[in-house]
Amino acid sequence: MTGKPLVGITGRRVQLSLIAGTDDRYATACVDAFVAAFATRVAKAGGVPVHLPYDADPLDACEWLSGVVITGGQDVHPARWGGDTSVVRDVDPRLDPHAHDPERDEYEFTLARAAIDRGLPVLGVCRGMQLLNVALGGTLIADLPPGPVPHLSPLAAPTDGDAEHRVSFEPDSRAARIFGDSVVTNSWHHQAVDRCGAGLVVTGRTPDGVAEAVEVPGAPILGVQWHPEWMERDDPAMAWIVDESRKRQEIEYVH
């Protein structure tokens, strides 16, 4: 045995001033922030979570990692996918948690491409699913219109979601093998996948047609629009990325 697989998890960089109660002497210093629930779920599934700051060169990191999780957060900059750049505010992303963050975009784009080129398993979550699509040349819906399915749930995390937010999966797809025919999930997003990037296909949708799961047939690449790390139950997406990372680790060990 070669030990547990290392699973890289992306985050973001913010100033300490965003954290209530920070000593003013350190307010302008930066901190790398990661959603702890990802590390908890990866560890529970049998992997070793590895937080990836922007300083962890993606090519070097992928030499050691057995899998990658691209996490949620603010919108991908519209310049990346041909969207309307007039909506972009000139705000420092380290001071505003909702501002576009070109540095994070660049890091995660490079990481996604490096992981895919190396054959590593990749799980994209919410923003991460959208970024994965754009990294492969796809486009996004800039703002979902109001409809019968709640995509911006008022429920606080963690939650298994609203009953109306049921995702149905394409038969014989990887998503269907992981999640079953359909599943109710949480949802906190206002953008969505529009045109799919190269090799990517939509294999899960809500009743209003919004893409909720994407994958690359024949490759260990999966995107989910919900937040598996914040589901009250154990979401099999987290077990999937660890299992696939373990398989990748075994292949590397053999060679």
VEXRO-948817 format. One record per residue: x, y, z of N, C-alpha, C in turn. Coordinates in pm, whole numbers, padded with zeros to 5 digits, always signed. Example, Ala and Ser with C-alpha at 12.3 -4.5 7.8 and 13.67 -1.06 7.14 Angstrom:
<rs>
+01319-00569+00780+01230-00450+00780+01320-00330+00780;+01285-00225+00708+01367-00106+00714+01290+00003+00787;
</rs>
This chain:
<rs>
+00083-00119+00000+00000+00000+00000+00087+00125+00000;+00039+00230-00064+00116+00354-00075+00064+00464+00017;-00031+00436+00104-00086+00539+00191-00209+00604+00130;-00263+00699+00201-00384+00767+00155-00352+00867+00044;-00447+00888-00047-00421+00980-00158-00426+01127-00114;-00340+01209-00173-00339+01353-00147-00438+01420-00241;-00535+01493-00183-00638+01560-00263-00625+01711-00242;-00588+01783-00348-00572+01927-00340-00705+01999-00338;-00715+02104-00255-00839+02180-00239-00806+02329-00255;-00876+02397-00345-00849+02539-00367-00922+02627-00266;-00873+02750-00254-00934+02847-00163-00922+02986-00221;-00910+03086-00133-00896+03223-00179-00809+03300-00081;-00773+03423-00117-00687+03506-00034-00758+03636-00002;-00767+03670+00127-00837+03791+00170-00753+03863+00276;-00788+03990+00299-00722+04063+00406-00786+04026+00539;-00704+04026+00643-00754+03993+00777-00860+04091+00825;-00864+04210+00766-00965+04309+00806-01107+04260+00783;-01125+04159+00694-01259+04104+00670-01308+04020+00787;-01216+03979+00872-01252+03893+00985-01280+03978+01107;-01401+03968+01159-01443+04049+01273-01351+04025+01392;-01314+04133+01458-01233+04122+01578-01084+04118+01553;-01041+04131+01425-00898+04128+01396-00828+04248+01459;-00714+04226+01518-00631+04334+01573-00593+04429+01459;-00617+04560+01477-00591+04657+01372-00447+04655+01323;-00355+04611+01406-00215+04608+01366-00191+04508+01253;-00280+04410+01238-00261+04307+01137-00368+04312+01028;-00452+04416+01030-00569+04420+00943-00535+04415+00794;-00420+04473+00755-00386+04475+00612-00309+04351+00568;-00276+04264+00662-00211+04138+00625-00313+04047+00558;-00264+03956+00476-00355+03865+00406-00353+03726+00470;-00462+03656+00450-00473+03519+00498-00532+03434+00386;-00484+03312+00373-00544+03219+00277-00659+03148+00346;-00777+03154+00284-00899+03102+00345-00950+02981+00267;-00986+02876+00341-01037+02753+00282-01160+02708+00359;-01259+02656+00288-01380+02605+00352-01346+02473+00421;-01351+02474+00553-01305+02358+00630-01383+02231+00600;-01510+02247+00559-01593+02129+00535-01536+02040+00425;-01466+02098+00328-01405+02015+00224-01299+01923+00283;-01212+01981+00366-01107+01900+00428-01168+01792+00515;-01272+01827+00590-01338+01730+00678-01394+01614+00599;-01463+01645+00487-01526+01539+00407-01422+01454+00334;-01316+01518+00285-01210+01441+00217-01144+01345+00315;-01114+01395+00434-01050+01310+00535-01143+01196+00576;-01272+01227+00591-01369+01124+00631-01378+01015+00526;-01361+01054+00398-01370+00957+00289-01241+00879+00269;-01137+00912+00347-01013+00834+00340-00899+00900+00266;-00912+01029+00235-00804+01100+00168-00731+01193+00263;-00622+01252+00216-00548+01353+00291-00572+01487+00222;-00647+01578+00287-00674+01707+00225-00550+01795+00224;-00525+01861+00111-00410+01949+00095-00460+02085+00046;-00450+02188+00131-00493+02321+00091-00391+02383-00003;-00441+02444-00110-00355+02497-00216-00362+02649-00220;-00262+02720-00168-00256+02865-00186-00213+02898-00328;-00228+03023-00369-00189+03061-00504-00040+03039-00528;+00039+03032-00421+00183+03016-00434+00223+02872-00466;+00129+02778-00453+00159+02638-00484+00148+02619-00635;+00260+02623-00703+00260+02615-00848+00178+02495-00896;+00077+02518-00982-00010+02408-01024+00063+02290-01087;+00161+02318-01171+00233+02209-01235+00311+02128-01133;+00375+02197-01039+00449+02126-00934+00353+02049-00843;+00241+02113-00806+00144+02049-00717+00089+01921-00778;+00062+01924-00909+00004+01807-00975+00104+01692-00989;+00231+01720-00965+00330+01611-00962+00311+01525-00836;+00252+01584-00733+00238+01516-00604+00095+01475-00572;-00001+01553-00620-00140+01526-00587-00194+01407-00664;-00297+01344-00606-00367+01235-00675-00506+01277-00719;-00550+01398-00680-00680+01449-00718-00692+01595-00680;-00791+01663-00739-00808+01807-00718-00957+01840-00700;-00986+01927-00603-01119+01983-00585-01111+02133-00609;-01189+02183-00705-01198+02327-00730-01327+02374-00665;-01314+02461-00567-01425+02492-00477-01511+02609-00525;-01613+02642-00446-01707+02747-00478-01657+02886-00441;-01739+02986-00472-01700+03123-00441-01763+03222-00537;-01694+03333-00558-01746+03441-00641-01749+03402-00789;-01815+03487-00871-01829+03459-01013-01693+03458-01084;-01683+03375-01185-01569+03378-01275-01576+03508-01355;-01461+03575-01372-01460+03702-01444-01517+03682-01585;-01613+03767-01627-01678+03748-01757-01583+03758-01876;-01468+03826-01859-01370+03833-01969-01318+03695-02004;-01328+03600-01910-01279+03464-01933-01365+03387-02031;-01494+03425-02041-01584+03345-02125-01667+03429-02223;-01626+03556-02243-01695+03638-02340-01822+03701-02288;-01833+03716-02155-01950+03779-02096-01940+03930-02094;-02038+03993-02033-02047+04139-02026-01952+04191-01918;-01842+04253-01959-01745+04302-01860-01787+04434-01797;-01893+04497-01848-01937+04625-01790-01994+04606-01650;-02026+04482-01614-02083+04457-01480-01973+04443-01375;-01848+04438-01417-01737+04418-01325-01707+04547-01250;-01706+04541-01117-01671+04657-01035-01522+04657-01007;-01464+04774-01002-01322+04787-00973-01301+04781-00822;-01305+04658-00771-01297+04636-00627-01188+04533-00598;-01113+04556-00493-01008+04462-00454-01072+04334-00401;-01050+04218-00465-01115+04094-00420-01069+04051-00281;-00957+04106-00234-00911+04071-00101-00983+04149+00007;-01063+04249-00038-01138+04332+00057-01288+04312+00045;-01332+04249-00064-01475+04227-00088-01495+04082-00128;-01564+04003-00046-01578+03860-00075-01659+03830-00200;-01730+03931-00255-01813+03908-00373-01746+03958-00501;-01633+04027-00490-01568+04084-00607-01506+03975-00695;-01501+04000-00826-01430+03910-00915-01283+03905-00874;-01223+03788-00888-01085+03771-00844-01003+03711-00958;-00943+03797-01044-00865+03746-01157-00749+03657-01115;-00689+03685-00998-00577+03603-00952-00624+03461-00921;-00739+03450-00855-00793+03317-00828-00833+03248-00957;-00897+03323-01049-00933+03264-01178-00811+03204-01246;-00703+03282-01253-00582+03237-01322-00525+03113-01256;-00522+03113-01123-00466+02998-01052-00548+02872-01078;-00680+02884-01065-00764+02765-01080-00773+02719-01225;-00768+02813-01321-00764+02774-01461-00639+02692-01489;-00525+02742-01443-00399+02672-01466-00398+02537-01397;-00452+02533-01275-00459+02408-01199-00549+02307-01269;-00665+02352-01315-00759+02263-01383-00694+02203-01508;-00629+02287-01587-00565+02238-01709-00452+02141-01677;-00372+02175-01575-00260+02088-01537-00310+01952-01490;-00416+01952-01409-00471+01828-01357-00529+01742-01471;-00603+01807-01561-00664+01734-01672-00556+01676-01763;-00455+01757-01793-00349+01710-01882-00272+01593-01820;-00264+01590-01689-00191+01483-01620-00280+01362-01594;-00410+01375-01619-00502+01264-01597-00548+01251-01455;-00536+01359-01374-00581+01353-01236-00732+01367-01227;-00795+01302-01131-00938+01324-01108-00963+01469-01064;-01070+01529-01115-01105+01667-01082-01252+01673-01045;-01281+01736-00931-01419+01764-00889-01436+01915-00882;-01527+01970-00962-01560+02112-00957-01691+02132-00883;-01690+02223-00786-01808+02247-00701-01859+02390-00721;-01983+02404-00762-02052+02532-00780-01969+02622-00873;-01905+02728-00821-01814+02806-00906-01713+02715-00975;-01667+02613-00902-01568+02522-00957-01618+02448-01079;-01746+02414-01082-01805+02351-01200-01807+02450-01316;-01845+02574-01288-01850+02676-01392-01710+02706-01444;-01613+02716-01354-01476+02743-01395-01422+02628-01480;-01452+02506-01442-01410+02390-01519-01463+02399-01662;-01589+02438-01676-01649+02452-01808-01579+02560-01889;-01555+02676-01826-01490+02786-01897-01346+02750-01932;-01277+02679-01844-01139+02638-01870-01131+02547-01992;-01241+02477-02022-01245+02389-02139-01304+02459-02262;-01330+02592-02248-01377+02670-02362-01525+02696-02364;-01596+02666-02256-01740+02686-02251-01780+02825-02206;-01911+02849-02202-01966+02979-02162-02065+02960-02049;-02106+03074-01991-02197+03071-01876-02322+03155-01902;-02428+03122-01830-02546+03209-01820-02514+03309-01709;-02514+03438-01741-02468+03540-01647-02559+03555-01526;-02690+03538-01545-02783+03556-01434-02911+03479-01464;-02937+03377-01386-03056+03295-01409-03183+03375-01383;-03283+03367-01471-03409+03436-01446-03487+03367-01335;-03574+03441-01265-03657+03378-01161-03743+03268-01221;-03764+03162-01143-03843+03051-01193-03894+02965-01081;-03954+02852-01112-04016+02766-01010-03915+02690-00924;-03791+02677-00972-03689+02603-00897-03599+02702-00823;-03587+02689-00690-03504+02783-00613-03355+02751-00627;-03281+02837-00697-03136+02817-00711-03058+02900-00610;-03122+03002-00555-03061+03079-00446-03142+03052-00320;-03118+02938-00259-03196+02895-00145-03176+02988-00025;-03283+03022+00047-03269+03102+00169-03220+03020+00288;-03211+02888+00269-03169+02802+00379-03021+02818+00406;-02985+02819+00534-02844+02832+00572-02776+02695+00565;-02647+02696+00536-02569+02571+00534-02545+02524+00677;-02534+02392+00699-02550+02286+00599-02696+02248+00582;-02733+02210+00461-02870+02168+00435-02872+02074+00316;-02971+01986+00315-02990+01896+00202-03077+01960+00094;-03120+02086+00113-03185+02160+00006-03337+02160+00011;-03395+02238-00083-03540+02247-00098-03592+02128-00180;-03711+02082-00146-03768+01967-00216-03784+01993-00366;-03804+02123-00403-03823+02157-00544-03692+02148-00622;-03581+02147-00551-03452+02145-00620-03405+02000-00635;-03468+01931-00727-03435+01791-00754-03357+01783-00885;-03243+01718-00880-03158+01703-00997-03178+01562-01053;-03211+01554-01182-03227+01425-01250-03107+01402-01341;-03059+01278-01345-02935+01246-01415-02960+01161-01539;-02873+01180-01638-02883+01104-01763-02853+00956-01735;-02935+00865-01787-02910+00721-01768-02771+00683-01817;-02707+00594-01744-02576+00539-01779-02462+00641-01771;-02488+00759-01717-02382+00857-01699-02305+00828-01570;-02187+00887-01558-02112+00874-01434-02193+00931-01317;-02258+01045-01341-02338+01107-01235-02448+01013-01187;-02515+00945-01279-02621+00852-01240-02566+00735-01161;-02447+00690-01197-02385+00581-01121-02347+00626-00980;-02313+00752-00965-02274+00804-00834-02395+00838-00747;-02493+00909-00807-02602+00967-00729-02736+00894-00744;-02750+00807-00844-02879+00744-00870-02954+00819-00978;-03082+00788-00993-03163+00850-01099-03182+00999-01074;-03203+01038-00948-03224+01178-00914-03196+01198-00766;-03176+01325-00729-03147+01356-00589-03183+01501-00561;-03232+01528-00441-03257+01665-00395-03127+01719-00337;-03088+01840-00379-02964+01898-00331-02986+02043-00286;-02887+02095-00214-02888+02236-00180-02850+02317-00305;-02857+02451-00295-02829+02533-00413-02807+02678-00373;-02690+02731-00409-02661+02873-00386-02584+02928-00506;-02656+02957-00614-02589+03011-00733-02687+03092-00816;-02635+03191-00889-02719+03271-00979-02669+03261-01123;-02552+03198-01143-02502+03171-01277-02505+03021-01302;-02488+02983-01429-02495+02841-01463-02420+02816-01593;-02391+02689-01619-02328+02648-01744-02424+02673-01859;-02372+02732-01967-02450+02754-02088-02399+02657-02195;-02308+02703-02280-02248+02613-02379-02132+02537-02316;-02132+02406-02332-02028+02323-02270-01895+02338-02342;-01787+02329-02263-01653+02330-02318-01619+02197-02383;-01501+02189-02442-01459+02071-02518-01462+01945-02434;-01538+01845-02479-01545+01716-02413-01642+01708-02298;-01689+01822-02250-01777+01824-02132-01923+01808-02176;-01999+01729-02101-02142+01712-02131-02222+01731-02003;-02343+01783-02018-02434+01798-01905-02503+01666-01880;-02494+01614-01758-02558+01486-01726-02654+01496-01608;-02677+01619-01559-02773+01638-01452-02839+01775-01464;-02972+01779-01453-03046+01905-01463-03160+01907-01363;-03198+02028-01322-03320+02048-01245-03436+02058-01344;-03563+02052-01296-03677+02051-01388-03685+02173-01481;-03621+02285-01444-03622+02403-01530-03513+02400-01635;-03437+02291-01640-03336+02276-01743-03198+02325-01708;-03180+02381-01587-03049+02432-01548-02952+02317-01527;-02830+02332-01581-02727+02230-01568-02680+02221-01423;-02685+02102-01366-02645+02081-01227-02534+01979-01211;-02503+01907-01318-02390+01813-01315-02332+01804-01455;-02199+01804-01463-02129+01789-01591-02018+01687-01573;-01976+01628-01682-01867+01531-01676-01802+01517-01813;-01685+01457-01815-01617+01425-01941-01620+01272-01954;-01696+01220-02048-01703+01074-02064-01565+01014-02084;-01537+00910-02009-01410+00842-02022-01296+00902-01943;-01322+01011-01872-01218+01075-01790-01274+01103-01651;-01190+01102-01547-01238+01124-01409-01259+01272-01379;-01352+01333-01452-01380+01476-01438-01529+01493-01413;-01563+01558-01302-01702+01574-01261-01722+01713-01205;-01833+01776-01241-01872+01903-01181-02013+01895-01128;-02034+01950-01009-02168+01956-00951-02196+02101-00912;-02320+02146-00937-02354+02285-00913-02392+02310-00767;-02423+02205-00695-02456+02220-00553-02330+02211-00469;-02347+02213-00336-02234+02208-00243-02235+02076-00165;-02163+01975-00213-02160+01847-00141-02098+01859-00003;-02008+01955+00015-01944+01973+00146-02040+02026+00250;-02154+02086+00205-02252+02142+00297-02383+02065+00298;-02386+01948+00236-02504+01864+00251-02504+01806+00392;-02622+01796+00452-02629+01736+00586-02592+01588+00582;-02637+01519+00479-02598+01380+00462-02463+01374+00394;-02402+01259+00394-02275+01241+00322-02304+01238+00172;-02254+01336+00101-02275+01341-00043-02170+01254-00112;-02212+01164-00201-02117+01071-00262-02016+01137-00354;-02033+01265-00387-01933+01333-00470-01798+01336-00398;-01800+01351-00265-01675+01359-00190-01608+01222-00184;-01688+01117-00169-01631+00982-00172-01577+00951-00311;-01645+01002-00415-01601+00978-00552-01462+01035-00576;-01438+01160-00538-01308+01221-00566-01197+01150-00490;-01225+01103-00369-01123+01030-00294-01099+00892-00356;-01205+00823-00394-01189+00691-00456-01111+00700-00588;-01145+00800-00670-01075+00816-00797-00929+00857-00774;-00907+00937-00670-00770+00978-00638-00688+00858-00592;-00752+00768-00520-00683+00646-00475-00645+00560-00597;-00736+00549-00692-00707+00473-00813-00590+00535-00889;-00590+00668-00896-00482+00736-00966-00349+00714-00894;-00353+00717-00761-00233+00695-00681-00177+00555-00707;-00265+00458-00718-00221+00320-00742-00157+00307-00879;-00210+00379-00978-00152+00376-01112-00011+00436-01108;+00002+00549-01039+00132+00615-01029+00232+00523-00957;+00186+00450-00857+00273+00364-00780+00325+00249-00865;+00237+00195-00947+00274+00083-01034+00381+00127-01134;+00367+00250-01183+00460+00297-01286+00583+00364-01224;
</rs>
